[in-house]
Amino acid sequence: METAMIILFGIGVVYAALTAIVGDLFGLEFHAGELPFLSPTIIATFMTVFGGIGYLLQHHTNWSVIPVTSLALLIALGVSSAILFLVVLPLQAAQKGTAHSSKEMIGLEAKVVISIEALRLGEIVYEQGGTRHNAPAKALEEETIPQGSQVRILDETAGTFVVEKI
């Protein structure tokens, strides 16, 4: 049983590290859809805590397998629930709010503050709800849009606006 706990702990740690590294390097986002408790963060947390606590209890107490497994399960569920409610759900709510408000900008005008070169990103400034925001932008076609130009926002993809010169 000790070996199983170490293996679960190791899988949890490796899974968490790979998700973080691959997600950061390649800009990948993993979504669990309508089941946020199945997100990679929660799965990695559960496996790591369950395996780690189970190993420690098995190794440092004289308890049998059932109490060790039960306590490790309860602690893993508690920690995973805390991460779900304190980290995952608030982050998902924030992402939905940002994505919704960015899509509302389609069709509105903005000003280029850093020139948009062909096949390169620039930066635009726009106003939303009385507040000025800046965001990365790229041209619809392979054209250069100089600094100071007025543009129309046509689309938004992964936080980058697609614009055309007015």
C-alpha positions in Angstrom: 0.0 0.0 0.0 2.9 2.3 0.7 4.2 1.9 -2.8 0.7 2.8 -4.2 0.6 6.0 -2.2 4.1 7.0 -3.4 3.1 6.3 -7.0 -0.1 8.4 -6.6 1.9 11.2 -5.0 4.5 11.1 -7.8 1.8 11.1 -10.6 0.1 14.0 -8.9 3.3 16.1 -8.7 4.4 15.2 -12.3 0.8 15.9 -13.6 0.7 19.3 -11.9 4.2 20.2 -13.1 3.5 19.2 -16.7 0.2 21.0 -16.8 1.8 24.2 -15.5 4.9 24.0 -17.8 3.0 22.9 -21.0 0.2 25.3 -20.3 2.7 28.2 -19.8 5.0 27.3 -22.7 2.3 26.8 -25.3 -0.5 28.9 -24.0 -2.7 25.9 -23.6 -5.8 26.2 -21.5 -7.4 23.1 -20.0 -11.1 23.3 -19.4 -13.3 20.9 -17.5 -16.5 22.5 -18.9 -19.4 22.2 -16.6 -17.5 20.0 -14.2 -14.8 22.2 -12.6 -14.0 19.6 -10.0 -12.4 17.6 -12.9 -10.0 20.4 -13.8 -6.3 19.4 -13.9 -5.6 21.6 -10.9 -8.1 19.7 -8.7 -7.1 16.2 -10.0 -3.4 17.0 -9.4 -4.2 18.4 -5.9 -6.3 15.3 -5.0 -3.7 12.8 -6.2 -0.8 14.6 -4.6 -2.5 15.1 -1.2 -4.0 11.6 -1.1 -0.8 9.9 -2.0 1.4 12.1 0.2 -0.8 12.0 3.3 -1.5 8.3 2.8 2.3 7.6 2.6 3.1 9.6 5.7 0.3 8.0 7.7 1.3 4.5 6.5 5.0 5.1 7.2 4.7 7.0 10.5 1.8 5.3 12.3 0.9 1.7 13.1 -2.6 2.1 11.7 -4.1 -0.5 9.3 -4.9 0.3 5.7 -8.6 1.3 6.1 -8.0 4.1 8.7 -5.0 5.4 6.7 -6.9 5.4 3.4 -10.0 6.9 5.0 -8.1 9.8 6.6 -6.0 10.4 3.5 -9.2 10.4 1.4 -10.9 12.9 3.8 -7.9 15.3 3.8 -7.5 15.1 0.1 -11.2 15.9 -0.5 -10.9 18.8 2.0 -7.8 20.3 0.4 -9.2 19.7 -3.2 -12.5 21.4 -2.2 -10.7 24.3 -0.7 -8.6 24.8 -3.9 -11.8 24.4 -6.0 -13.7 27.1 -4.1 -10.8 29.4 -3.4 -8.9 29.2 -6.6 -10.5 27.4 -9.6 -14.1 28.8 -9.4 -13.0 32.4 -8.8 -10.5 32.2 -11.7 -13.2 30.7 -14.1 -15.6 33.4 -13.1 -13.0 36.1 -13.8 -12.1 34.6 -17.2 -15.8 34.4 -18.2 -16.2 38.1 -17.2 -13.2 39.2 -19.3 -14.1 37.1 -22.3 -17.7 38.4 -22.3 -16.6 42.1 -22.1 -14.0 41.7 -24.8 -16.5 40.3 -27.2 -18.7 43.3 -26.6 -16.0 45.5 -28.1 -16.5 44.0 -31.6 -17.6 46.7 -34.0 -16.4 49.6 -31.8 -13.5 52.0 -32.6 -10.1 52.1 -30.9 -6.8 54.0 -31.4 -3.4 52.4 -32.3 -0.8 53.3 -29.7 1.9 50.9 -30.9 2.1 50.4 -34.7 0.7 47.1 -36.0 3.2 45.7 -38.5 2.3 43.0 -41.0 2.2 39.6 -39.3 3.2 41.3 -35.9 1.2 42.5 -33.0 0.7 46.1 -32.0 -1.4 47.7 -29.3 -4.6 49.5 -29.2 -6.4 51.7 -26.6 -10.2 51.5 -26.2 -12.8 52.7 -23.8 -15.1 50.4 -22.0 -17.5 51.4 -19.3 -15.8 54.8 -18.9 -12.4 53.2 -18.4 -9.5 53.2 -20.9 -8.0 49.8 -21.6 -5.1 48.7 -23.8 -4.8 45.3 -25.5 -2.7 43.6 -28.1 -4.0 43.8 -31.7 -3.3 42.5 -35.1 -4.4 43.6 -38.6 -7.1 41.7 -40.4 -4.9 41.6 -43.5 -1.2 41.7 -43.8 -1.0 45.4 -43.6 0.8 48.0 -41.4 -1.3 50.3 -39.4 0.7 53.3 -38.0 0.6 54.6 -34.5 -2.3 57.1 -34.0 -4.6 55.5 -36.5 -8.3 54.9 -35.8 -9.3 51.2 -36.2 -12.5 49.2 -35.9 -12.4 46.0 -33.8 -13.6 43.1 -35.9 -12.9 40.1 -33.7 -11.2 38.9 -30.5 -9.1 35.7 -30.3 -7.2 34.6 -27.1 -7.0 38.2 -25.8 -5.8 39.7 -29.1 -8.1 42.0 -31.1 -8.3 41.8 -34.9 -8.7 45.3 -36.3 -9.0 47.1 -39.6 -8.0 50.7 -40.3 -10.9 53.1 -40.7 
